[in-house]
Amino acid sequence: MKREQVRECHTEGHISATHVIQNPANSGEWIVFFKKSAGRSYFLVDDNDEVESFSRLDDLIETVRGLGIKFAEIHM
């Protein structure tokens, strides 16, 4: 899900949870996914539909906050 879609879904109350996990392809990076109320999950993707990954948790948290998300679970 692209950033604008995340903002819209969050504003409309469709996102039920936000999770941060280590990138399975690179354990030195972090990715975020959102669970929608219908039980489906979506990764945060860029304009090229590639999963966004972050080498620093601080950068990921700043991005998630910028999307209006206030709570996220971090899985290590």
C-alpha positions in Angstrom: 0.0 0.0 0.0 1.4 3.4 -1.0 1.7 6.2 1.6 -1.4 8.1 0.4 -3.5 4.9 0.5 -2.3 4.3 4.1 -3.3 7.9 5.1 -6.7 7.4 3.6 -7.3 4.0 5.1 -6.1 5.2 8.5 -8.3 8.3 8.4 -11.3 6.1 7.5 -10.5 3.7 10.3 -9.7 0.7 8.1 -6.3 -0.1 9.5 -6.6 -2.2 12.6 -2.9 -2.7 13.4 0.6 -1.6 12.3 3.6 -4.0 12.6 7.3 -3.4 12.2 9.4 -6.4 11.4 13.0 -7.2 10.2 13.2 -7.5 6.5 13.4 -11.2 5.7 15.7 -10.4 2.7 18.1 -8.3 4.8 18.1 -8.6 8.6 19.8 -5.2 8.8 16.6 -3.5 7.5 13.1 -3.0 8.8 9.8 -3.0 7.0 6.3 -2.1 8.0 2.9 -3.7 7.3 -0.6 -2.7 8.1 -3.6 -5.0 8.9 -6.9 -3.8 7.6 -10.1 -4.5 9.5 -11.1 -7.1 6.9 -8.1 -9.2 8.0 -5.8 -8.5 5.0 -2.3 -7.2 5.4 -0.4 -4.7 3.2 3.3 -3.7 3.2 4.2 -0.1 2.8 5.5 0.3 -0.8 7.1 3.0 -2.8 5.9 4.6 -6.1 7.4 1.6 -8.0 5.4 -0.9 -5.8 8.5 -2.1 -4.1 8.4 -2.8 -0.4 10.0 0.1 1.4 12.7 -0.9 3.8 14.6 1.2 6.4 18.0 0.7 7.8 17.2 2.8 10.8 14.2 2.3 13.0 14.1 6.1 13.7 13.5 6.7 10.0 10.8 4.1 9.9 9.1 5.6 12.9 9.2 9.1 11.5 7.6 7.8 8.3 4.9 6.0 10.1 4.1 9.0 12.3 3.9 11.1 9.2 1.2 8.8 8.0 -0.9 9.5 11.1 -0.2 6.2 12.8 0.3 6.5 16.6 0.8 2.9 17.6 2.9 0.1 16.1 4.2 -3.3 17.3 7.8 -4.0 16.7 8.7 -7.6 16.2 12.4 -8.7 16.6 
